[in-house]
Amino acid sequence: QVQLVESGGGLAQAGDSLKLSCAASGRTFSNYAMGWFRQAPGKERDCVAAISWGGGTTYYRDSVKGRFTISRDNAKNTVVLQMNSLKPEDTAVYYCAATQIYSSARYYYTREVDYWGQGTQVTVSS
């Protein structure tokens, strides 16, 4: 089992920055590729960013490229999503996710996720 706990969500204005953190406990963190998903009201949960086991490769969906940065610290069992230049369309519940299906970073489908965090709300006003 892997337990994931997100923190750092909240209210922001367009153009602001927020940093989401995910603390992992349980099985060996470095054995999992990690991802951040988001789910807006009435929409499906979707992969926003991902990072490989060792942190050497990353994936970003087109709408966040150049604005969001994913990173991990395997010594501290944490993964961070730095979100800059926020837009109202970034409003969603953000979930941390862990998967062993792939070691590399890529778009992950929800069915490929082994463990989920509880989610943290991000609201961006215009």
Sequence and secondary structure as in RCSB ss.txt:
>XXXX:A:sequence
QVQLVESGGGLAQAGDSLKLSCAASGRTFSNYAMGWFRQAPGKERDCVAAISWGGGTTYYRDSVKGRFTISRDNA
KNTVVLQMNSLKPEDTAVYYCAATQIYSSARYYYTREVDYWGQGTQVTVSS
>XXXX:A:secstr
 EEEEEE  EEEETT  EEEEEEEEES GGGSEEEEEEE TTS  EEEEEE TTS  EEE GGGTTTEEEEEETT
TTEEEEEE S  GGG EEEEEEEESS SS     GGG SEE   EEEEEE 
